[in-house]
Amino acid sequence: MSLPALAAIRQRFPTAHIAILARPWVADLYAEEPFADQVIPLTAGRGASDLAGKWNAAQILREKKFDCAILLQNAFEAALLAWLARIPRRIGYARDGRAWLLTDPIAVPHPGEIPRHERFYYLEMLHRAGILDELPSDPVIALSRAAQLRVSGQQRLAEANLPSPVVGVSPGAAFGGAKRWLPERFAESAIELARELRAGVAVFGSENERALCEQVAGAIRERKILVHDFAGETTLRQFIELAAGCALYVTNDSGAMHLASALAVPTVVVFGPTDETATGPTGPLATVVREQVDCSPCLLRECPIDHRCMTRVTADRVVKAGLSMLAADERR
C-alpha cells in the first residue's frame, strides 16, 4: 500500500538519499526498489517492552543526520523514534497522541474526503504536506523488477520440479480465519486450473500455515497433479521471486494477494469479510470473486455465524475468473 507514496517521494526528491526504516520481515520488499537508497532494519520490540532497543534505534538514526522523517506508519513509537533521533523535520498524520512529536502534524482525512483505497491515505499525507501537488488518479501498486523476477522465478520453480506453467496458491490469511476461503475449494480450483493449463501447482504460506497448506497440497497430490508445498520454506525475497514466476495466482485477501498483483501476475482473489474497495488488489490483471451477502463486509476476524460470504463462493467461479485473467494477459 505504501509503494505509490514512496515512488512519489523519490519523484519529488530525485537526488536525495532516501532510507527506509522497516521491520526485518518486510525489509526485502523495499530493498531492490529504485526509491530506496538504503533499508535500515528496525529490530526493537513493539510497545514498551523494549525501551533499550528503541533508544538504540534512535541513536542509529541520529548518527545518520537525516534532514527529514516522513512517517507513513500511524504509531506513536514511529514519531517517538524520529523525535529521539533529533531529525529536524518530522512529517506524519496527527493521530495516536503523537502530534506534539511532529514538526508537521497532518490532519487525518475524514471519510469521503479521499478515495477509499488505502494507498490514497499515504498519498494524501504527502499532498497535505506539500510534497505532492495533487493525488494521482489511479496510482498503481507495482514492483519495479517484475519482468526480471518473472524469468528467475520460473527457473526456481523448475528447480522445484514443477512443470511450466505454474499456478500459485495461498490458502492462508494472517488477519484471521474469516478471510480464508475453504481449503478444499482452493484444492479443487487448483486441480481444475492445472488440468486445463497442463500446469503444476505451488502452494505458499507461512510457518504457522504449514498444516493448512499441506492439507491443500495433499488433496492436489492425490489427484496426480505435480505440486510443491513451499509453506515455511521461503524468505520474503524468495517468495516474491517464486510468485513472479507463476502464470496465475489464486489467493485470499492477504499479503500474497498484494505481491502477486504488484508483480503483474494474473491474480484471482476471494473476498469475504473485508472490503476490496479499501484494501483490494490494484494490478491490471487482478480480479475479485465474492458473494454479496447482507453481513459483508463485516471486518471480523472470525465469523460468528455460518461464513456464508466464503462458503457460497464456488471453485467453478474461481476457475472461470482465472482463465479469464490468463486470456486478458495474453491480449496485452
GICOR-V143566 format. One line per field, one symbol per residue. ss: DSSP state (2 for helix, 1 for strand, 0 for the rest). burial: 1 if it has 24 or more other C-alpha atoms within 12 Angstrom, else 0. A space follows every 50 residues. Layout:
# GICOR-V143566
ss=???
burial=???
This chain:
# GICOR-V143566
ss=00222222222200000011111222222220000001111100002222 22222222222220000111100002222222220000111110000022 20011100000000000022222222220000000000000000022222 22222222200000011111000000222000222222222222222001 11100022222222222222220000111000000222222222000111 11002222222200001111000002222000000111100000000000 00000002222000222222222222222220
burial=11111111110000000111110000111110111100110101000000 00011011011000010111111101111111111110011111100110 11111101000001001111111111111011001000111111010011 00111111000111111111111000111111111111111111001011 11111100100111111111100011111110000100111111111111 11111111111111111111111111001111111111111000011010 00100011111011101110111011000000
